[in-house]
Amino acid sequence: MEDYRFCRGRSVFMNKVPFHSPSFAGQFGVARRDITPPLEIYARNWGAAVHDTAQFVHRPLTLTVLTVQEGDGAGEPLALVSLDLGWWRSAEEEQILQRALREAGIGEGRGVLALSHTHSGPGFSPALAGQPGGERIEEYLQTVCRQIREAVAEALRTAVVGIWESAAGTCPLAQNRDLPDPQGARYLVGWNPDTAADQTLMLGRVSGADGGCLATLVNYACHPTILAWENTAVSPDFVGSMREIVEKATGAPCLFLQGASGELAPRYQYVGDPIVADRAGCCLGHAALSVFYHMPSPGCELAFEGAVESGAPLAIWREHARAEVPGPVRVRQRRLELLIRPDLPSAEELETDLAACADRALRERLQRKLLVRRSVGGQATYSVDLLLWSLGEILVVAIPNEVYSAMQADVREWAGGRPVFFITLANGGRGYLVPGKAYDEDLYAMWQSPFARGSWENCREALEEEIKQLVREQAGG
């Protein structure tokens, strides 16, 4: 079985044969919708941009749903929804989209809205209604809600018996992006060639009873920030071409799940040329396919059959059907109160600064700070929900906010060899969760975050408790 350990900054695979792909047998449904917005909608995602709306579509934005149920179809379904959208800017759009999941019949704690985090998508928060093109946001948001309901209904209606299997690999696309400024006492957000990065790629393959591929899941941590302020296209960034490559090879929809990419991004980014994003997607897509093709056939494992004497004594391994792992499905949800940093300016202070600021880039920065401040309110803490699904031998961890990658490395270790799909920007988020030591540095992720020092550690501690409890429960049957 797969056995790997994550060494901070790099993935290390032990020299053990992956006899089988850890799995969960159940019922699975898949559906997709196109959520490409109208070009007239507000789509400014960069302070340095001189435009507020896009001029053309590079690749369509999509919404893809995977529903999961136990093999007999009993019990409430789970729904994993991958959306080509950027980031959450207020609690309002979180509540609206989560309500769409509930209206589709997905219960509390049983749905994940996973944003790809493209920086070339539309604004979808009602809080941006006053911006140029912001009048199109409400209609677009309602359209996305309708498509979520329709896609979930279709996936549940067409669900079939199958198996979700997983395997791990690597891809060199993600690099560390916290670069000490060579010309000053601060950090820049860009490639740091002197610091290693977590480049782990988790692949999920969902197959039907006939062995045909129903869907793939690519869980990878890397900011989709290749297309930046010079780009005037609506685009899923590198996720688009990655998805096209994987889907062409497998004949099935591919869901992208953004990992803990707080300090991870491509080394070549901040350009206006969509070809650069497509090339990066090729890198990730082919890495995903290399994992896909290395997996044993669906439902099979490699078994030693004996030796054949030839020019050398040859060990013969053959694929054999393995016993399915039907479950059970376990869902754990943990409410966590994160402290708000005491030096976070009030909404009134930020409104005053914004009114006095004439610089377009600085105004964008202040506007974002103001939205964060309004979202977290005037309380001392802010509530977030951590979500964990145990599916047979597979673990799904979904948390809000943007998170530094060491947390996903720790989660993999606590899982005791079980494959982990670690999803961030899930169901909401107000900003970054960064390790406490980052508060001693002039890091963008630190001063953007509304959360106080220790919040990353509190989240990590809560996940450790929950995961170790899940492991104990599974070990006890």
Secondary structure, 3 states (H helix, E strand, C coil): CCCEEEECCEEEECCCCCCECCEEEEEEEEEEEECCCCCCCCCCCCCCCCCCCCCEECCCCEEEEEEEEECCCCCCCEEEEEECCCCCCCHHHHHHHHHHHHHCCCCCCCEEEEECCCCCCCCCCHHHCCCCCHHHHHHHHHHHHHHHHHHHHHHHHCCEEEEEEEEEEECCCEEECEEECCCCCCEEECCCCCCCCCCEEEEEEEEECCCCEEEEEEEECCCCCCECCCCCEECCCHHHHHHHHHHHHHCCCEEEEECCCCCEEECCCCECCHHHHHHHHHHHHHHHHHHHHHCCCCCEEEEEEEEEECCCEEEEEEEEECCCCCCCEEEEEEEEEEEECCCCCCHHHHHHHHHHCCCHHHHHHHHHHHHHHHHHCCCCEEEEEEEEEEECCEEEEECCCEECCHHHHHHHHHCCCCCEEEECCECCCCCEECCHHHHHCCCHHHHHCCECCCHHHHHHHHHHHHHHHHHHHHHCC
